[in-house]
């Protein structure tokens, strides 16, 4: 209604403008005219001029992106003064269907306004402005037109409004909001998905500023999640994906905002890079700390005092370092071999598995106890250091290093155990890097002492503080236990968490009892502590998450994707739907909010004959990468349905509930026929 | 919420069904078709296996078509390439009663007047071939190689305007693409957004 009023209002202006010069022109089905908001301009001001395009009823002109066909009007400004002409302020366009196509433009009159900067030092009485204008006016057929419009305005110390002022004021109300929005976009096989956060919620239509981005004649699907809006639009055949950002105007017909959408960073977050450096640093520091352990430092000091660095070759001096590195790498290799043979028989070491979390919490309780000298190891081997000081050739230095690593293990065990835990959860490369960092940290002080006596003065003196420090270290260990128990809650329920804490307490009690017992009794208690641990880990593998704590994302019918689980389900002739997703993937979220949130789909996925495997590619994961590569994909989403060993089908990247159900039914049929 | 998603799903399914007919793709075999020419004979695309074929969607009343005919640009291209044994098919998809719809006689007269020399004028007033090739505008140009693969689809040149003065400033995509192809080179822009009037289809 407002628009109609505006139209009538605007129409009344046609032909009214000041008869300065040829400010109006007429073409078939259209009248065009040149206007200025003020009829007298003053230097150093911003003025507004504009071209009014007034087509006949049912005829339309175009927005900056005309859509499937048509052409935006273009204006070339010139003047006898040194004026700065700004860009056209395009009013909010509408989508105009023309036969099978859609154009973006304006039905009825609209004023294309342009700001003009008038310089301070303007030294002329009149300004002449010329506009070389071309347009296209269309109903179904189109007629182009050209005109040169011109006017001359007096310059004075004060601006004075013209008759057209209201025209400018009215048209300003139809301009997009000044607030600029930012968003993200993602391009899949057939669609472009744009995510943004509008200031108000409404039914937004996206108008791309470029004509080769979307298929203008296709409906736009919108999904809202809180304030975030995601629009899925069929992508233009002419769209060439690169990393340029895209600009859109989002409009609900009355209000509009310009939106700049950047290409969504495709690819998983490589959190390993960051973590690796952090782990290396921690391992190195851990290695250094080993040196001040009560069973190492006294020996080190003793050796340091007895060293004579005058006639030792560099090779000999580095023998100790080589020995330590050798031992740690042997240890790393053993762990990797163990891990590989473990995963070959189907063990996975994933933090997602409750069993691993439980085992780790027992491990850290054990570390805490051994730091407190409670438990089967303790610092009973303080005298082992004697062998460290014999001989000073390379071989003896080398084996000194080996011995230091092996024989000092009662003290180093807590740290070695922590490194072992990390190594089991990491890839092989990370494991080796961590062990070497630990080894370097461990070997560094002794190596420095051998290289130069200069460092000897830095060596702290052994004393009671070492024990205090050791006890202090129990707190980070206990903090780790607290964290693990919290993680476990996310995977189970509060009763299971309570049971775990009681189990940890009993485990600690058994170990303490073992440490004060002797002979067979000690062995029995140790054995019971270990079996207790094994039982707990075993039980934890069957815990089920409680519904109240876990949201739909962790619903029990979803299983975590592993290569192994997919293979075994296929071997068992099962229907399997694999969903490869990631937190940063906008398209995945749309599918989860629409297709996967559908009740029928949920019911189908929960039915016993269907297995739903979800792979989370938010962080790098080798198994998911392999899976994606198998389907020549570099990213998510990827949906594949399987029926046993023989049938597989890749589903489109934008899903509907019907598509998922149909795919599941088809797969079930394949099983029945097979 | 559930009801909401259901509605969205319906809208989405609709959107998908509409975009299913994406059947022409550059570097893929060009779909075969049959149309009647100015002499009343049936012309099949597959008759021209072994030759380069240009498809030109046209509508003589469209200002963008007029830009390229009145300036002599399109007739020159036609004569340049038909002399090199390229088959040039002018396709008119304007439906009866719509702009640009002409009979054979009128079409031939128009070409004579405009010095246009396509190999054939093809009449597609049902719009089936136009829709098969997803021809959107007049002009909309396609190049098919001797192996029958579509090698170019899009605009005639790089400046979207109805102003004949822009022709010299523009890169003529059809000309450079055909030249590259015939020299055994890759085409730089295989797919461009066409510009011009909408094709006046029956529906």
Boltz contact constraints between the chains, C-beta under 6 A:
constraints:
  - contact:
      token1: [A, 68]
      token2: [B, 136]
      max_distance: 6.0
  - contact:
      token1: [A, 69]
      token2: [B, 137]
      max_distance: 6.0
  - contact:
      token1: [A, 69]
      token2: [B, 198]
      max_distance: 6.0
  - contact:
      token1: [A, 71]
      token2: [B, 160]
      max_distance: 6.0
  - contact:
      token1: [A, 98]
      token2: [B, 198]
      max_distance: 6.0
  - contact:
      token1: [A, 99]
      token2: [B, 198]
      max_distance: 6.0
  - contact:
      token1: [A, 99]
      token2: [B, 201]
      max_distance: 6.0
  - contact:
      token1: [A, 100]
      token2: [B, 201]
      max_distance: 6.0
  - contact:
      token1: [A, 101]
      token2: [B, 198]
      max_distance: 6.0
  - contact:
      token1: [A, 141]
      token2: [B, 99]
      max_distance: 6.0
  - contact:
      token1: [A, 142]
      token2: [B, 197]
      max_distance: 6.0
  - contact:
      token1: [A, 144]
      token2: [B, 63]
      max_distance: 6.0
  - contact:
      token1: [A, 144]
      token2: [B, 162]
      max_distance: 6.0
  - contact:
      token1: [A, 211]
      token2: [B, 193]
      max_distance: 6.0
  - contact:
      token1: [A, 212]
      token2: [B, 193]
      max_distance: 6.0
  - contact:
      token1: [A, 218]
      token2: [B, 15]
      max_distance: 6.0
  - contact:
      token1: [A, 219]
      token2: [B, 11]
      max_distance: 6.0
  - contact:
      token1: [A, 219]
      token2: [B, 15]
      max_distance: 6.0
  - contact:
      token1: [A, 221]
      token2: [B, 11]
      max_distance: 6.0
  - contact:
      token1: [A, 221]
      token2: [B, 12]
      max_distance: 6.0
  - contact:
      token1: [A, 234]
      token2: [B, 19]
      max_distance: 6.0
  - contact:
      token1: [A, 238]
      token2: [B, 191]
      max_distance: 6.0
  - contact:
      token1: [A, 238]
      token2: [B, 193]
      max_distance: 6.0
  - contact:
      token1: [A, 594]
      token2: [B, 5]
      max_distance: 6.0
  - contact:
      token1: [A, 594]
      token2: [B, 8]
      max_distance: 6.0
  - contact:
      token1: [A, 594]
      token2: [B, 9]
      max_distance: 6.0
  - contact:
      token1: [A, 597]
      token2: [B, 5]
      max_distance: 6.0
  - contact:
      token1: [A, 599]
      token2: [B, 2]
      max_distance: 6.0
  - contact:
      token1: [A, 656]
      token2: [B, 9]
      max_distance: 6.0
  - contact:
      token1: [A, 656]
      token2: [B, 12]
      max_distance: 6.0
  - contact:
      token1: [A, 656]
      token2: [B, 13]
      max_distance: 6.0
  - contact:
      token1: [A, 657]
      token2: [B, 9]
      max_distance: 6.0
